[in-house]
Amino acid sequence: MYFVALASSLLFASSLTLTFADAAAGSEIARAAEGEKQTLGYGSDRAQSLDFWRADKARGPAPLVLFVHGGGWTRGSKDNATGRDKAPHYTAEGYNFASINYRLVPDATVEQEAQDVADAVASLVKRADALGIDRHRIVLMGHSAGAHLVALVGTDPRYLRAAGLSESDIAGIVPIDGAAYDVAAQMQAHAGPWISTMYGNAFGTDPARQRALSPTLQAAAPNAPAFLILHVQRPDGIEQSEALAAALRKGGTPVEIEGFPGTGLRGHMTINRRLGDPDYAATGVVDAWLKKVFA
């Protein structure tokens, strides 16, 4: 899987820093103005933090789109890998938006990364009333390694259950241009020093562990209720996306899969950077799907 730390920054938002520990101690989570970013903690590690933007003009609890950055499981940040258009676009659509950091390999395992995703969701669900979140309408979206993580959380129920949630607490999953939905297949089909090192560091050599961390191989029910899988024209991304879609359908999960122009690393970067731009085709596809799953 390709990974990048995108240079785009969220210039439109100011920052308000709070911790969930403060909230638990009785401090009220401040109500952010529309377009203002709140940075919140969801665990004891400094990496366990997220940025949250409140939906524009919400008249009551609003749905939540939660984004998980990529970076080959070893790098990346909510500060530079979200893209500049997502937060303003989705909040203008009437959705709350969050982008999370999570612990990274080698300081954490991929299993812990997936658990961080689930724990971030749980922390927001617990504070749904204070933040104006409709706890029954939550979509997880991720790019690259983040696509793998949200797909894993959406197919292997142990992560959500460990966080006190279930797959029914998630309305849907949007994996964006991932290529690690079947870890062993990707390592075998694209063997080489770069893939071997990155995937070896993340997934090791134990076939049982690689299977357990492969969303395609975990797609028997129960799963999150709906998936929208996006990819560009990278052969491994297409192959992996189609295999995940087929496994989800076999498991009885509604799934849509959509391809967009772009090849190689540039295409992989572009779909993440431009999602939320109204002139980019994937934006309209995601918007239409969100309207269905949030209906």
N, C-alpha and C positions, 0 to 999 in steps of 0.2 A: 504494500500500500504506500502510495506517495504521501508525504506529509510536509507541511509548510507552516511557518508562522507568518500569517498575513500581516502586511504593514498597515492596513487600514485601522483607524482608531475611531472611537465613538465621540466625535468632537462636540456633538450637540448637547451632551448631558453633563451636568455637574454631579459631584459625588457626595453621598451622605453615608457615613460609616456607622454601623451598628453591629452588635453581636447577638446571637440567639441566647447566649448565656445571660446577657443583660435582660432580655425579655423574660427568661425563666426566673430571674431574680425579682421580677416585678416591674421592670422598666418598660413602658409602653413603646412599641415600635412606632416611630414617627410616620405620619402620613406624608408621603412624598407628593409633590406637585406633579402634574402631568409632564412627562418628558424628563423628569429628574431621576437620576440613578441613585439607588440605595445599594450599598455593599454590605452583605450580611454573611455571617459565619454559620455553618451548619455542623461543625465538629470541632474537636480540640486541636487539630493540626492547622497550621496557617494556610495550607493549601486548600483546606475545605471551606471555601468561600464562594459566594455567588453575587452577581449584580442583578438587580431587580428594577424593572420599569413598570409603572402602573399604567393600565389601559387609559386611553384618552376618553373623556366624556362618558365614563362608565356610570350607569344608573343601577348600582348594585354589584354583586359579585360577577367578575368577568372571567372567561377562560384563561388558561395559562399555556404559553408555548415556552418550553424549557430547552435551551440549546447546549450541546456538549461539543467542545472544540476537538479538533484532531491534533496530530503531532506524533504519530508513531508510538503512542503509549508512553513516550519518554520526554516529551516536551510540549510546548504550546501553552496558551493562556487565554482566559476570557478577555484579557485586555487588548489582544492584537489578532485574535483568530475568529472573531464573531462576524466581522464584516460591518461596514458602516450603515447598511440599509436595513438590517433585520429589526433592530429595536424600534426605530421610528415607524417602520412600515407596519409591524404587527400591533403596536400600541395604537396607531391610527385606525387599524381595522377593528379596534375594540377589544384587543386581547392584552392581558398582562404578558410581559416577556422577561425571561431570566436567562442568564448565561453563567455557567458554573466553571470553577476550577476544581481539580481533583488531584489526589496524590499520583505521582508518576513513577514509573519504573526508572531506576532500580530501587528507589526508596520504598516502593509499594509494589504489589503484584497486580496483574490485570484483574484478578478476582476482587481485590480491594478497590480498584478503580470503578468496577461495575457497582460495587456496594456503595461507593461514594455517590454515584448517580442516583441510586435508589434512596439513599439517606438525604440527599439534597431535596428530592421530591417530598419525602416525608416531613422534612423540616418546614417546607412551605405549606403543606397540607395542615400541619399543626397550627400555623399562624394565618390560615386562610381568611379568617374574619378580619384580622387587623390589616391584612394586605389587600383585601378586596378580591380574593381568588375564589372562583367557583371550583370547589374541590372535586367535583364530579366531571369536570371538563379540562383535562390536562393532556397535552401532547408533548412527547419527547422527540427532539430533533437533534441529529448529530452529523458531523462531517468527518469523513476519513476514519481515523481511529475512533472518533466520537460516534460515527455511524455504526461501527462494530459494537460499541458499548451500549448504545440505546437499543440496538437489535437484540443484544444479549439479555439486557434487562427485560425486554418485551417478550422473550421466548423462554427464559429459564426463571421460573417463579421464585427460586430461593432468595434472590436479591431483594425483591419487593417484600417478600414475607419476612425476611430478617429485619426490614425497616418498619414492620408493622402494617404493611399494605398488601394488596393483592393486584393481580393483573386487571381486575375490573375497576381499579382506581385510576387506570390510565385509559384515556379515550383512544389513543393511537400513537404510532411510532413513525417517524420520517427519517430513515437512514439515507444520507447523501453521499454518493460516490464512494462507498466502501468497497474493499476487496479482500476482507478477512472474515467473511461470514462462514467459510469452511477453512479453518486454519491450515490443516495438513494439506488439503488440495492446493491451496495457494502456494505453500512452501514447495510442494513437489512440482507444480506446473511452472513455477518461475524461480527455480533454484539458481542461486548466484550469491556472491559474497554479501551484497547489500541486503537482499531479502533474508538470507540465512542469518545474518547478524541481527537485524532488527526483529525479525520474528522469533529467532532463537532467544534473544534477550527477554522478549515479552512472554513467549509461550513455552519455552523450554523444549525438551525432546521427548517427554512422556506422551505417547499417543492418547492415553486416557484423558490426560489434562487438556490436550489440544482439542479432543472431541467435546469435552465439557465446556470449552470456551468458544465453540463454534455455533452461532445462532442457527445456521441451516440444519445442524444435527440436533438441535434442541427444539425444533419447531413443531413437535407434536403437541396437541392441546394439553394444558391451557396456555394460551398466548394473550398478549394485549389484543383488544377487540378489532383493530384495523391497522394496516400498514400501507404507507405510500413510499415506495423505493425509487429513488432518483439516481441516475448515473449519466456520465458523459460517455464518449466513444473510446474508452480504454478497454481493450480486449479482456483483461482480467476483471475489471469492474463490471462489464456486461455479463460475463460468465458467472461471476459470483452473485450478482444481483438476480439474474434469472433463476439460478439454483435456489436461492433463498425464497424467491416468490413461489417457486414450484413446491418447496417443502411446506411453506405456510398454507398454500391452497390444500395440499394433502392433509394438513392438520385441521382443516375447516376454518381457517382464518381469512377473512376478506382482505385482499391485497391488490393494490394497483402498482404498476411499474411503468416508469416514464423515462425515456432517454432524451438527451439534449446534445447539441453540437459541442465539440471540443475534444481534443486529444491530448494525451500525455500530461505532463505536469501542469502546463498552462490551462488545459481544460479542467483539470482537477481543482486548480486554484479558482478559476473563474466561477464555477457553479456556486462555490461557497461565498466568494466575494460579492457576487451580483444578486444572490437571492435576497429578495426584498425590494430590488429595483423594479419599478412597474414596467419598464421597457424590456425586462429580461423574461423570456418565455416561462421559465420554471416558477416564477413568482405567481403568475396567474393560475398555474396548475395546483400549486400548494394552497393558494387562497380558496379555490373551489373545493378542494378536498377538506380543508379545515372547516368550511361552512357546513359540509355534510356531517363530519364527525362531531361538531359542536352543536348541531341542530337539536 
